[in-house]
Amino acid sequence: RFLRDATYRGLVAADLRADDIGFTDQPTATIRIAGLLLGEARCHCMVVEGKAALLVLALRNQITTTDRAILQTYLKHLGLPWGLIANFGKTRFETLFVCPPSSPHLRSSPNLRGA
């Protein structure tokens, strides 16, 4: 039986707790468009030390552009400058550094990926 994203996120959370690293699991973001409050939404990621988002995936073939877009949306609504996607894949561990779409940090540099 395959372990799902939530199980792997729980294992990462246990490791962060063991190292005394602060985090919030599945934070709630306030959603605003053009200054208008639309409501709140739960983000299926972790915010580590209030500085970055971590999206944990499990048993995927690879990180997709959809995964990147999801994390970019979380970053935008959580007001965070960067995030990391970690995919505990079927055959390999893979990471991807992500900035919000309007970030000044975006430039033509290679993405970080594990082998």
Buried (B, 14 or more C-beta within 10 A) or exposed (E): EEEEBEBBBBBBBEEBEEEEEEBBBEBEBEBEEEEEEEEEBEBBBBBBEEEBBBBBBBBBEBBBEEBBEBBBBBBBBBEBEBBBBBBBBEEEEBBBBBBBEEBEEEEEEEEEBEE
